[in-house]
Amino acid sequence: MSTLLFDEIVYGPVKSRRLGVSLGINISPANGKRCTFNCIYCECGLNEERRTKTPAPSREEVKQALTEKLTAMNASPDVITFSGNGEPTMHPHFAAIIDDTLDVRDRLCPEAKVAVLSNSTMLHKEEVMQALCKVDENLMKLDAVSNDLIRQIDQPEIHDFTAKKLIEQLCRFRGKLTVQTIFLEGEHNGVHIDNTRDEDVAQWIEALKIIRPKKVMIYTINRETPVKTLRKTPVKTLEQIAEKVRQACFDVSVSA
C-alpha cells in the first residue's frame, strides 16, 4: 500500500482504531499536503513530495459538503474528525469552520462528537485555541519531548519550534485533551531512531505529568510510511509503556 491523499472534503465514514465510526473532514488541499510537521511516518507522504499551489476548500464548501454527507447517511457517525492531508488548524478560517461544523452537527446528528487531530503547533494563535476549546475531543500529538527526537521523527518546519514551547501550549487545555503518541523504531538519513527507550519514555511521562491530559493514546505504524526503513513497535513493548503510564495515574489506550 502506498501513501495516500484524501481527495474529498468529507470522507468515510471509516472505522478508526481510536475513535470508532469516524466521518473525516479534510480542510487541506485535495491534491497535496499542507503541514507544519514533515513526519517520517505520515500516511500522506513527505511534504516535499506533496506540495501544491491548490487552495484549501472554502468555509462554505466545507459546510455544504458536511451537510450533504450527513443528510445522505443512514446512521450517525460516532465522531466527526478533522484530519486529512496535513494540519487542519493551518486553515485561515479554521475557527469559523469549527463553528459551522458544530452547528451542522447539532442539527443533523447531535449525538456525534466533533474531534480534531492536530500536531499542536498552531496553539499560539488565539483564534485556533478558542476554537479547539469548543469541540468535544482534542487529540494532540506529542511523539517525543527531546528536541533531537522530535526533529528526527516529526521534522518540524517551524524554525523556532521546541518541545518546551509545545508542552507549554498543551498545558493551556487545562487537562481537557488527549495526548497521542506514536512509538516506532528505524533508520532515517543514517540515524537510528527509537522513542521507546527507557530514558525517552521516562521524560515523556514527566511531560504528561505537567500537561495532565484526560487520556493518553499510544500506537504504532499501521499503514505504509514514506520512509521505508521504519518498523512497528511490538505489542509487548507498547503494553509495557502503557503500564508505566497507568502507574503515573493516567487513562491510556493502546492501538497496535
Rosetta silent file (secondary structure, phi, psi, omega in degrees, C-alpha in Angstrom):
SEQUENCE: MSTLLFDEIVYGPVKSRRLGVSLGINISPANGKRCTFNCIYCECGLNEERRTKTPAPSREEVKQALTEKLTAMNASPDVITFSGNGEPTMHPHFAAIIDDTLDVRDRLCPEAKVAVLSNSTMLHKEEVMQALCKVDENLMKLDAVSNDLIRQIDQPEIHDFTAKKLIEQLCRFRGKLTVQTIFLEGEHNGVHIDNTRDEDVAQWIEALKIIRPKKVMIYTINRETPVKTLRKTPVKTLEQIAEKVRQACFDVSVSA
SCORE:     score description
SCORE:     0.000 S_00000001
   1 L     0.000  133.958  179.607    0.000    0.000    0.000 S_00000001
   2 L   -91.731  165.050  172.337    1.328    3.451   -0.917 S_00000001
   3 L   -62.733  156.514 -170.524    0.989    6.683    1.000 S_00000001
   4 L  -135.981  162.605  170.873   -2.277    8.411    0.193 S_00000001
   5 L  -123.229  149.350  176.499   -4.090   11.719   -0.035 S_00000001
   6 L   -91.245  118.804 -172.826   -7.734   12.363    0.753 S_00000001
   7 L   -97.200    7.996  176.376   -9.341   13.787   -2.373 S_00000001
   8 L  -122.134  155.838  175.629  -12.670   14.746   -0.784 S_00000001
   9 L   -69.752  -47.591  178.062  -13.562   17.362    1.804 S_00000001
  10 E  -114.647  127.328 -176.272  -15.699   14.875    3.710 S_00000001
  11 E  -134.464  157.844 -177.970  -14.699   11.217    3.512 S_00000001
  12 E    95.324 -157.414   11.709  -15.771    7.959    5.068 S_00000001
  13 E   -75.302  154.928  177.491  -17.140    7.026    7.445 S_00000001
  14 E  -125.789  157.102  175.424  -14.278    4.749    8.374 S_00000001
  15 E   -85.189  110.887 -178.458  -13.664    2.516   11.358 S_00000001
  16 E   -89.624  139.592  176.756  -10.988    4.266   13.387 S_00000001
  17 L   -60.650  -28.891 -171.177   -8.694    2.309   15.677 S_00000001
  18 L  -112.085  -19.626 -170.243   -9.032    5.032   18.268 S_00000001
  19 L  -120.584   -8.667 -175.759  -12.345    6.830   17.692 S_00000001
  20 E    91.855 -146.259  179.083  -14.937    4.332   16.464 S_00000001
  21 E   -78.335  111.133 -170.971  -17.003    5.136   13.353 S_00000001
  22 E  -116.971  128.991  171.779  -15.411    8.350   12.147 S_00000001
  23 E   -97.207  117.156 -173.786  -16.532   10.740    9.417 S_00000001
  24 E   -87.860  148.413  173.534  -13.428   12.571    8.276 S_00000001
  25 E  -125.204  123.197  178.626  -13.088   16.212    7.274 S_00000001
  26 L  -109.825  109.834  178.829  -10.126   17.308    5.168 S_00000001
  27 L  -107.840   19.010  167.428   -9.671   21.072    5.050 S_00000001
  28 L   -95.354  167.578  177.997   -6.274   20.849    3.386 S_00000001
  29 L   -55.906  147.480 -177.293   -5.971   20.863   -0.436 S_00000001
  30 L   -74.582  -23.012 -175.040   -7.343   17.734   -2.102 S_00000001
  31 L  -113.879   18.440 -179.903   -4.291   17.170   -4.315 S_00000001
  32 L  -166.351  177.562 -175.523   -1.497   17.981   -1.891 S_00000001
  33 L  -115.114  143.245  177.232   -0.343   18.196    1.698 S_00000001
  34 E  -137.134  110.833 -174.000   -0.053   21.242    3.939 S_00000001
  35 L  -153.061  150.600  176.331    1.580   20.726    7.315 S_00000001
  36 L   -87.756  -11.452  171.735    3.958   22.331    9.802 S_00000001
  37 L  -109.984  160.512  177.113    5.446   18.901   10.507 S_00000001
  38 L  -132.361   59.798 -169.738    7.038   16.561    7.986 S_00000001
  39 L   -60.157  136.410 -176.837    6.628   13.319    9.922 S_00000001
  40 L   -71.150  -12.920 -179.922    8.654   10.401    8.645 S_00000001
  41 L  -107.353    4.373 -171.380    5.690    8.075    9.259 S_00000001
  42 L   -63.026  127.065 -179.668    2.916   10.232    7.725 S_00000001
  43 L   -66.148  -16.759  178.771    0.463    8.230    5.623 S_00000001
  44 L   -87.171   -4.083  179.867    0.058   11.264    3.332 S_00000001
  45 L    96.610  175.511  178.379    3.735   11.235    2.387 S_00000001
  46 L   -79.255  149.417 -176.461    6.547   13.721    2.934 S_00000001
  47 H   -55.830  -42.383 -175.506    5.837   17.419    2.432 S_00000001
  48 H   -66.977  -18.917  178.489    8.364   17.801   -0.370 S_00000001
  49 H   -90.477  -12.288 -169.465    6.610   15.065   -2.334 S_00000001
  50 H  -126.264   13.488 -176.817    3.118   16.511   -1.885 S_00000001
  51 L   -66.386  145.898 -179.286    3.404   20.289   -2.220 S_00000001
  52 L  -148.353  153.764  173.946    0.633   22.029   -4.155 S_00000001
  53 L   -99.088    0.571  178.615   -0.496   25.539   -5.031 S_00000001
  54 L   -66.531  134.287 -179.591   -4.149   24.472   -4.987 S_00000001
  55 L   -71.542  157.977  173.062   -6.071   26.389   -2.298 S_00000001
  56 L   -70.668  157.761  178.476   -7.717   24.715    0.639 S_00000001
  57 L   -62.051  149.729 -179.597  -11.527   24.374    0.467 S_00000001
  58 L   -76.010  164.948  175.625  -13.509   27.435    1.500 S_00000001
  59 H   -56.059  -43.525 -178.005  -15.586   27.662    4.643 S_00000001
  60 H   -65.459  -39.133  179.204  -18.738   27.493    2.539 S_00000001
  61 H   -65.874  -39.018  179.693  -17.547   24.394    0.670 S_00000001
  62 H   -65.604  -45.939 -179.101  -16.784   22.580    3.900 S_00000001
  63 H   -63.143  -42.533 -179.825  -20.170   23.356    5.411 S_00000001
  64 H   -64.672  -44.622 -178.369  -22.024   22.305    2.262 S_00000001
  65 H   -63.201  -40.944  179.519  -20.059   19.051    1.915 S_00000001
  66 H   -67.932  -42.282  179.294  -20.674   18.104    5.550 S_00000001
  67 H   -61.211  -45.979 -179.218  -24.372   18.941    5.373 S_00000001
  68 H   -64.328  -40.953 -178.645  -24.842   16.873    2.217 S_00000001
  69 H   -66.177  -48.088 -178.455  -22.937   13.902    3.607 S_00000001
  70 H   -65.912  -35.619  178.398  -24.768   13.780    6.930 S_00000001
  71 H   -64.947  -34.831 -176.908  -28.128   14.214    5.209 S_00000001
  72 H   -82.824  -17.625 -175.824  -27.392   11.248    2.930 S_00000001
  73 L   -75.471  147.353  178.944  -26.149    8.914    5.668 S_00000001
  74 L   -84.122  -22.093 -178.172  -28.421    6.265    7.134 S_00000001
  75 L  -140.759  156.108 -179.547  -26.803    6.385   10.563 S_00000001
  76 L   -79.848  139.520  173.777  -24.932    8.902   12.632 S_00000001
  77 L   -72.178  162.320  173.793  -21.152    8.547   12.978 S_00000001
  78 L   -71.136  -33.890 -174.337  -19.610    8.284   16.416 S_00000001
  79 E  -152.429  145.041  170.786  -17.377   11.231   15.657 S_00000001
  80 E  -103.363  116.909 -166.985  -16.742   13.897   13.024 S_00000001
  81 E  -116.972  123.359  172.895  -12.974   14.127   12.806 S_00000001
  82 E   -83.098  117.025  179.761  -10.800   16.898   11.393 S_00000001
  83 L  -151.496 -114.094  172.269   -7.711   15.261    9.933 S_00000001
  84 L    84.677 -147.153 -169.633   -6.916   14.765    6.226 S_00000001
  85 L   -88.698   57.068  177.766   -3.922   15.936    4.202 S_00000001
  86 E   131.887 -152.746 -174.726   -1.964   17.772    6.836 S_00000001
  87 L   -94.344  110.793 -175.034   -2.568   20.060    9.795 S_00000001
  88 H   -63.356  -30.709 -176.415   -6.205   21.254    9.934 S_00000001
  89 H   -72.962   -3.568  175.634   -5.529   24.217   12.224 S_00000001
  90 H   -77.767  -17.208 -178.619   -3.447   25.837    9.457 S_00000001
  91 L   -59.813  132.627 -176.488   -6.627   26.687    7.531 S_00000001
  92 L   -63.124  -21.105  179.816   -7.079   30.505    7.618 S_00000001
  93 L  -116.444   33.705 -176.722  -10.758   30.109    8.523 S_00000001
  94 H   -56.868  -45.989 -176.588  -10.359   27.189   10.926 S_00000001
  95 H   -62.026  -42.531  179.509  -12.294   28.855   13.756 S_00000001
  96 H   -67.243  -36.994  178.416  -15.272   29.687   11.538 S_00000001
  97 H   -64.751  -38.633  176.241  -15.268   26.163   10.098 S_00000001
  98 H   -62.594  -44.101  178.343  -15.434   24.738   13.608 S_00000001
  99 H   -59.468  -44.506  178.609  -18.434   26.965   14.388 S_00000001
 100 H   -62.461  -43.012 -178.133  -20.174   25.798   11.212 S_00000001
 101 H   -63.371  -42.023  178.494  -19.412   22.159   11.949 S_00000001
 102 H   -64.212  -37.494  178.010  -20.832   22.371   15.456 S_00000001
 103 H   -65.294  -46.913  179.434  -23.974   23.989   14.060 S_00000001
 104 H   -64.120  -43.430  178.117  -24.431   21.287   11.405 S_00000001
 105 H   -58.546  -46.623 -178.004  -23.705   18.553   13.944 S_00000001
 106 H   -61.949  -31.835 -178.664  -26.263   19.938   16.401 S_00000001
 107 H   -82.893  -38.229 -169.186  -28.927   19.985   13.695 S_00000001
 108 H  -107.462  -28.308  179.117  -28.278   16.696   11.915 S_00000001
 109 L  -152.906   69.060 -172.569  -26.513   14.317   14.327 S_00000001
 110 L   -60.983  -19.346 -179.453  -26.415   15.798   17.830 S_00000001
 111 L   -80.189  -14.750 -178.933  -25.160   12.555   19.366 S_00000001
 112 L   -78.395  146.229  174.652  -21.908   12.645   17.358 S_00000001
 113 E   -90.954  157.347  172.105  -18.767   14.165   18.817 S_00000001
 114 E  -111.499  126.390 -177.179  -16.521   16.599   16.968 S_00000001
 115 E  -125.695  151.747  175.388  -12.805   15.833   17.220 S_00000001
 116 E  -126.585  124.888  171.639   -9.648   17.479   15.933 S_00000001
 117 E   -96.214  121.048 -172.367   -6.409   15.588   15.298 S_00000001
 118 E  -138.925  153.888  174.809   -3.607   18.113   15.486 S_00000001
 119 L   -89.919    5.179  170.264    0.171   18.305   15.730 S_00000001
 120 L    73.517   12.045 -173.441   -0.219   21.035   18.376 S_00000001
 121 L   -90.310  -10.667 -176.763    1.901   23.613   16.526 S_00000001
 122 L  -108.622   15.476 -174.983   -0.728   26.332   15.983 S_00000001
 123 L   -70.206  -15.278  177.794   -1.937   26.662   19.562 S_00000001
 124 L   -71.773  -15.648  177.023   -0.192   30.035   19.911 S_00000001
 125 L   -83.522  118.007 -170.859   -2.900   31.505   17.650 S_00000001
 126 H   -61.588  -37.963 -179.370   -5.656   32.618   19.972 S_00000001
 127 H   -67.069  -31.492  176.139   -8.476   32.044   17.482 S_00000001
 128 H   -68.776  -46.619 -178.962   -7.267   28.462   16.964 S_00000001
 129 H   -62.233  -43.139  179.573   -7.088   27.795   20.686 S_00000001
 130 H   -63.518  -38.527  178.723  -10.543   29.243   21.300 S_00000001
 131 H   -66.246  -43.151 -179.869  -11.999   27.118   18.505 S_00000001
 132 H   -63.076  -31.790  179.206  -10.393   23.952   19.841 S_00000001
 133 L   -69.388  -11.885  179.987  -11.867   24.622   23.262 S_00000001
 134 L   -89.318  -22.110 -174.064  -15.351   24.355   21.697 S_00000001
 135 L   -83.613  168.494 -175.751  -15.012   20.842   20.281 S_00000001
 136 L   -78.633  -37.837 -174.826  -15.628   17.590   22.150 S_00000001
 137 E  -136.273  123.179  171.747  -12.263   15.913   21.645 S_00000001
 138 E  -110.261  117.303  179.424   -8.824   17.367   21.064 S_00000001
 139 E  -109.346  106.445 -169.728   -6.247   14.743   20.147 S_00000001
 140 E  -109.861  132.103 -177.278   -2.853   16.395   20.280 S_00000001
 141 E   -73.504  135.005  169.924    0.410   14.906   19.043 S_00000001
 142 L  -148.765   83.978 -173.399    3.358   14.521   21.406 S_00000001
 143 L   -81.496  -17.915  179.037    5.724   11.991   19.849 S_00000001
 144 L  -168.764  163.881  175.768    8.732   12.920   21.980 S_00000001
 145 L  -120.506    3.216  170.864    9.941   15.572   24.408 S_00000001
 146 L   -90.981  130.596  179.518   13.563   15.594   23.298 S_00000001
 147 H   -58.773  -38.073  179.762   14.214   18.254   20.666 S_00000001
 148 H   -64.411  -44.717 -179.722   16.534   15.872   18.835 S_00000001
 149 H   -65.750  -40.290  178.158   13.919   13.094   18.727 S_00000001
 150 H   -62.348  -41.626  178.608   11.200   15.490   17.592 S_00000001
 151 H   -64.747  -33.792 -179.906   13.448   16.711   14.782 S_00000001
 152 H   -74.987  -40.759 -173.515   14.118   13.099   13.771 S_00000001
 153 H   -90.396  -49.668 -173.668   10.513   11.843   13.928 S_00000001
 154 L   -96.120  -20.445  178.852    8.301   14.877   13.260 S_00000001
 155 L    44.900   61.955 -178.296   10.746   17.089   11.346 S_00000001
 156 L   -60.015  141.677  178.536    9.049   20.413   12.244 S_00000001
 157 L  -101.573   22.682  176.125    9.168   23.108    9.572 S_00000001
 158 L  -107.412  120.521 -168.085    8.959   25.866   12.185 S_00000001
 159 L   -64.527  -31.441 -176.301   12.419   27.324   12.749 S_00000001
 160 L  -106.589   21.300 -178.681   11.999   28.117   16.459 S_00000001
 161 L   -69.436  135.370  174.393   10.000   25.039   17.426 S_00000001
 162 L  -140.937  156.208  176.869   10.967   23.376   20.721 S_00000001
 163 H   -62.456  -36.827 -179.447    9.485   20.668   22.906 S_00000001
 164 H   -60.592  -44.692  178.894    9.334   23.131   25.798 S_00000001
 165 H   -64.416  -39.844  179.938    7.108   25.511   23.832 S_00000001
 166 H   -61.828  -46.876 -179.739    4.901   22.625   22.738 S_00000001
 167 H   -62.835  -40.501  178.000    4.384   21.412   26.303 S_00000001
 168 H   -60.599  -40.870  179.187    3.592   24.937   27.466 S_00000001
 169 H   -67.686  -40.614  179.871    0.903   25.255   24.797 S_00000001
 170 H   -64.409  -28.356  177.683   -0.625   21.872   25.658 S_00000001
 171 H   -65.890  -20.014 -179.150   -0.963   22.995   29.267 S_00000001
 172 H   -67.127  -18.273  177.174   -3.409   25.659   28.077 S_00000001
 173 H   -75.137  -10.294 -179.057   -6.072   22.962   27.659 S_00000001
 174 L    51.119   42.615  175.420   -6.070   22.527   31.446 S_00000001
 175 L    87.974   -8.233 -176.824   -6.324   18.777   31.046 S_00000001
 176 L   -90.078   63.074  179.569   -9.184   18.758   28.524 S_00000001
 177 L  -157.937  163.755  170.891   -7.262   16.929   25.820 S_00000001
 178 E  -112.983  129.600  175.573   -5.979   13.545   24.728 S_00000001
 179 E   -91.153  128.290  177.419   -2.276   13.165   24.067 S_00000001
 180 E  -110.295  132.152  179.740   -1.456   10.923   21.106 S_00000001
 181 E  -136.662  128.939  173.495    1.987    9.381   20.728 S_00000001
 182 E   -95.681  136.234  174.903    3.315    7.049   18.061 S_00000001
 183 L  -111.760  135.860 -176.389    6.132    4.700   19.016 S_00000001
 184 E  -157.716  171.439  177.293    8.451    3.388   16.323 S_00000001
 185 E  -145.566  153.423  177.304   11.979    2.374   15.503 S_00000001
 186 E   159.798 -163.937  179.973   14.105    2.522   12.394 S_00000001
 187 E  -128.068  144.987  175.460   16.691    4.452   10.451 S_00000001
 188 E  -153.235  128.627 -179.149   16.480    7.713    8.541 S_00000001
 189 L    52.903   39.000  176.180   19.281    9.723    6.942 S_00000001
 190 L    79.031    6.929 -178.401   21.857    7.457    8.572 S_00000001
 191 E  -113.537  134.841  175.078   20.463    7.967   12.086 S_00000001
 192 E   -81.023  130.892 -177.078   18.916    5.253   14.252 S_00000001
 193 E  -118.944  130.904  179.161   15.570    6.409   15.642 S_00000001
 194 E  -160.099  109.803  178.922   13.842    4.829   18.651 S_00000001
 195 L   -99.858   16.813  177.368   11.488    6.650   21.019 S_00000001
 196 L   -98.449    0.094 -179.046   10.746    3.513   23.093 S_00000001
 197 L   -64.119  147.752 -173.151   13.997    3.660   25.087 S_00000001
 198 H   -54.536  -43.369 -176.999   13.510    3.809   28.844 S_00000001
 199 H   -67.431  -35.877  179.365   15.013    7.257   29.253 S_00000001
 200 H   -71.897  -39.885  176.936   12.887    8.751   26.477 S_00000001
 201 H   -64.529  -40.098  179.457    9.705    7.157   27.812 S_00000001
 202 H   -62.298  -43.037  178.184   10.528    8.435   31.311 S_00000001
 203 H   -64.823  -39.939  178.766   10.958   12.012   30.010 S_00000001
 204 H   -62.820  -42.640  178.835    7.714   11.715   28.039 S_00000001
 205 H   -65.964  -36.087  175.943    5.814   10.581   31.143 S_00000001
 206 H   -62.407  -36.705  176.384    7.241   13.524   33.096 S_00000001
 207 H   -66.243  -39.473  176.586    5.815   15.793   30.385 S_00000001
 208 H   -58.871  -37.581 -179.917    2.420   14.074   30.760 S_00000001
 209 H   -64.855  -28.828  177.167    2.513   14.915   34.463 S_00000001
 210 H   -78.568  -42.598 -176.454    2.896   18.580   33.519 S_00000001
 211 H   -74.878  -37.265 -179.852    0.198   18.548   30.813 S_00000001
 212 L    57.654   55.132  178.703   -2.262   16.374   32.809 S_00000001
 213 L   -69.491  155.295  177.029   -4.310   15.082   29.833 S_00000001
 214 L   -72.951  -23.177 -179.217   -7.603   13.300   30.499 S_00000001
 215 E  -153.083  153.439  175.747   -6.412   10.423   28.301 S_00000001
 216 E  -124.719  131.982  175.481   -3.299    9.127   26.569 S_00000001
 217 E  -116.301  123.124  174.962   -3.372    7.170   23.296 S_00000001
 218 E  -117.579  144.397 -175.436   -0.295    5.259   22.228 S_00000001
 219 E  -154.118 -179.368  177.060    0.011    3.460   18.936 S_00000001
 220 L  -140.022 -177.356 -176.547    2.460    2.356   16.280 S_00000001
 221 L   -58.901  134.172  178.610    2.725    2.247   12.498 S_00000001
 222 L  -127.947  -15.272 -178.125   -0.364    0.791   10.834 S_00000001
 223 L  -130.323  175.565  177.200   -0.054    1.969    7.207 S_00000001
 224 L   -59.113  139.212  179.201    2.591    2.483    4.552 S_00000001
 225 L  -114.760  150.026 -179.409    5.140    5.133    5.548 S_00000001
 226 L   -67.727  -30.559  173.354    7.114    7.406    3.224 S_00000001
 227 L   -92.879  114.927 -168.931   10.346    6.399    4.954 S_00000001
 228 L   -81.683   -4.892 -175.275   10.602    2.687    4.242 S_00000001
 229 L  -100.595   23.327  178.209   13.149    1.843    6.938 S_00000001
 230 E   -97.397  152.623 -178.578   10.752    2.252    9.871 S_00000001
 231 E  -129.863  145.747  176.252    9.473   -0.631   11.988 S_00000001
 232 E   -64.070  145.097  170.710    6.397   -1.206   14.086 S_00000001
 233 L   -80.251  130.684 -179.548    6.829   -1.261   17.835 S_00000001
 234 L   -59.552  148.745  179.528    5.889   -4.730   19.155 S_00000001
 235 H   -55.896  -40.439 -179.104    2.627   -5.001   21.080 S_00000001
 236 H   -57.911  -42.412  179.596    4.548   -6.232   24.137 S_00000001
 237 H   -66.928  -42.878  177.305    6.623   -3.045   24.186 S_00000001
 238 H   -58.862  -43.060 -179.677    3.530   -0.847   23.788 S_00000001
 239 H   -65.968  -35.386  177.279    1.863   -2.634   26.696 S_00000001
 240 H   -66.155  -40.090  176.685    4.958   -2.151   28.855 S_00000001
 241 H   -65.609  -43.488 -179.867    4.908    1.576   28.081 S_00000001
 242 H   -59.414  -39.266  179.744    1.170    1.701   28.772 S_00000001
 243 H   -63.890  -36.911  176.308    1.678    0.105   32.186 S_00000001
 244 H   -65.315  -36.306  177.734    4.166    2.837   33.088 S_00000001
 245 H   -66.796  -41.120  177.979    1.574    5.429   32.044 S_00000001
 246 H   -62.720  -39.636  179.404   -1.052    3.730   34.227 S_00000001
 247 H   -64.109  -24.278  175.469    1.351    3.766   37.155 S_00000001
 248 L   -86.863    6.697  173.427    1.563    7.529   36.658 S_00000001
 249 L    74.893   36.184  174.679   -2.250    7.586   37.101 S_00000001
 250 L  -115.361  147.021  172.328   -3.310    8.277   33.517 S_00000001
 251 L   -76.953  126.443 -175.136   -6.010    6.591   31.456 S_00000001
 252 E  -135.723  142.211  173.328   -4.252    5.035   28.470 S_00000001
 253 E  -121.755  152.965 -177.010   -5.298    3.064   25.413 S_00000001
 254 E  -122.617  130.408  173.219   -3.098    1.020   23.091 S_00000001
 255 E  -122.996  116.540 -176.484   -3.523    0.559   19.329 S_00000001
 256 L  -100.424    0.000    0.000   -1.103   -1.883   17.750 S_00000001
